[in-house]
Amino acid sequence: STAGLRGNVTVLDHRVRVELANRSARPVAVEVRERVPVTTDPDIRVEERGEWTAPAEAPGPDRPAPGTRVWKLELPAGAGTALEGGYEIRIPAGKALTGGNRRS
């Protein structure tokens, strides 16, 4: 993750990379889930990057959490791949929290 200020807007850049390896002798179906931030504030924008999609809605306890994204793929026997995605959060300077993006 990185942060920066562009034109009175704080931009938080978060990247995701997941490496997969199928060590079995047959193909496998893989589903990887990630969550992106969700906002109700119209001044704060979350811009997604990546080939992930929102999962299908499900009732009750199987319902995905807000912001859930999913990659679904078939991984051939002995193969590997890397999935990449991410998002930028754009916050107007007046709404940013001082020290609010501490991740260390």
HUFEN-V92588 format. One record per residue. N is the residue number from 1. RES is the residue in one letter. SS is DSSP state (H for helix, E for strand, C for the rest). PHI is phi in radians with two decimals (none if undefined). PSI is psi in whole degrees, -180 to 180 (NA if undefined). Layout:
BEGIN
n->{N;N}
res->{RES;RES}
ss->{SS;SS}
phi->{PHI;PHI}
psi->{PSI;PSI}
END
This chain:
BEGIN
n->{1;2;3;4;5;6;7;8;9;10;11;12;13;14;15;16;17;18;19;20;21;22;23;24;25;26;27;28;29;30;31;32;33;34;35;36;37;38;39;40;41;42;43;44;45;46;47;48;49;50;51;52;53;54;55;56;57;58;59;60;61;62;63;64;65;66;67;68;69;70;71;72;73;74;75;76;77;78;79;80;81;82;83;84;85;86;87;88;89;90;91;92;93;94;95;96;97;98;99;100;101;102;103;104}
res->{S;T;A;G;L;R;G;N;V;T;V;L;D;H;R;V;R;V;E;L;A;N;R;S;A;R;P;V;A;V;E;V;R;E;R;V;P;V;T;T;D;P;D;I;R;V;E;E;R;G;E;W;T;A;P;A;E;A;P;G;P;D;R;P;A;P;G;T;R;V;W;K;L;E;L;P;A;G;A;G;T;A;L;E;G;G;Y;E;I;R;I;P;A;G;K;A;L;T;G;G;N;R;R;S}
ss->{C;E;E;E;E;E;C;C;E;E;E;E;E;E;E;E;E;E;E;E;E;C;C;C;C;C;C;E;E;E;E;E;E;E;E;C;C;C;C;C;C;C;C;C;E;E;E;E;E;E;C;C;E;C;C;C;C;C;C;H;H;H;C;C;C;C;C;E;E;E;E;E;E;E;E;C;C;C;C;E;E;E;E;E;E;E;E;E;E;E;E;E;H;H;H;C;C;C;C;C;C;C;C;C}
phi->{none;-2.33;-2.36;-2.85;-2.01;-2.24;0.99;1.10;-2.21;-1.40;-2.02;-1.84;-1.84;-2.13;-2.05;-2.17;-2.38;-2.12;-1.79;-2.11;-2.45;-1.76;-1.68;-1.53;-1.56;-2.40;-1.14;-2.28;-1.57;-2.14;-2.26;-2.00;-1.95;-2.44;-2.08;-1.96;-1.09;-2.14;-2.23;-1.86;-1.48;-1.16;-1.47;-1.79;-2.01;-2.03;-1.91;-1.55;-2.29;2.35;-1.71;-1.47;-2.37;-1.31;-1.26;-1.13;-1.15;-2.41;-1.41;1.05;-1.21;-1.49;-1.14;-1.19;-1.16;-0.97;1.49;-1.19;-2.23;-2.46;-1.89;-2.20;-2.73;-1.74;-1.94;-1.09;-0.96;1.26;-1.67;-2.45;-2.77;-2.20;-1.87;-2.28;-2.77;2.82;-2.79;-2.03;-1.85;-1.95;-2.11;-0.98;-0.91;-1.23;-1.89;-1.27;-1.52;-1.19;1.26;-1.41;-1.97;-1.38;-2.22;-1.72}
psi->{144;161;151;167;122;110;51;23;126;129;120;118;120;128;145;133;124;124;132;145;130;107;6;172;4;160;152;148;130;139;122;129;143;157;141;153;150;135;149;-3;119;-17;-16;127;141;116;117;149;137;169;22;166;164;138;162;144;145;150;160;-141;-15;-2;130;147;152;138;1;135;154;143;135;131;160;128;115;159;133;4;165;162;167;136;136;141;-169;-175;158;136;125;116;124;142;-37;-13;-5;142;132;123;15;-7;40;122;9;NA}
END
